[in-house]
Structure formats: C-alpha cells, structure tokens
C-alpha cells in the first residue's frame, strides 16, 4: 500500500472516531492487528519481539 492509499484509508476510518474512547479503542485494535500480522511474518520471529508483542496486546500503550 502506498502513502496515498494509507492516507485515504486513515481519513475514512477517522470519520467514525467521535470520542477519546473511540480513538483509544481503535488504537488498541490497530496495534493488536499490526503485531499479529508481524508475528505471522518470518522476519519478526524473535524472542524479544514476541515478548514485546504479547505485552502490547495485553497491556496496550
């Protein structure tokens, strides 16, 4: 995906964010999906990354 596609997608998703809680929930979900996708790729399969990913999924930031 190029930057223009990402920006268009972000703009569309942002239309539905009405409250700080909406943004927080979206942020947590996006992190979870991103980390899970990265874990499926062989490049990111290291013990440290796996531990960090599990922490982020369970605790958020």
N, C-alpha and C positions, 0 to 999 in steps of 0.2 A: 504494500500500500504506500502510495506516495504522500507527501505532506498535504497536498490539496485534498486528497480523499480523507485523510485523517482529520483535517480541519472541518470538512463538511460533516463528517460523522459526529465529531465533538459538538458542533453547533446544533445539530439535530437533537442529540441527547440532552444538551444543556437546556433545551426548551422545556423539558419536563422537571427540571430541578427548581422547586419553588421555595424550599426552606433549607436552613443549615443542616437539618436532619436528613433531608433528601440527598444533599451533597455528600454528607458523611457516609450514608448507606451506599451510594453509588461508588464512592472512593474505595470503600472496603471490598465491594464486589469486583471492581475493576482490578484491584491488586490481587485478589484471590484468583481470578481468571488468568491474569498475566503470569502469576507464579506457577499455576498449574500447567499452563501451556509451556512455560520454560522448562519445567521438570520433565515434560514429555520429550524434549529435545536432548540429544546425547551430549551437546556441548556443555550443558549446565549441570550434569550429574556429578556433583562433587559433594562430599560430606558436609562441608561448611555451607554451601548453598542450600542443600536440603534442610539443614537445621534452621537457617535463616528463613527459608520459605515457610516452614511449619510454624515458626514463631509469628511471622507476619500474618499468616492465615488465621491463627488462633487469637492473636492479640491486636492486630491492626496497628496503625501508626497515625 
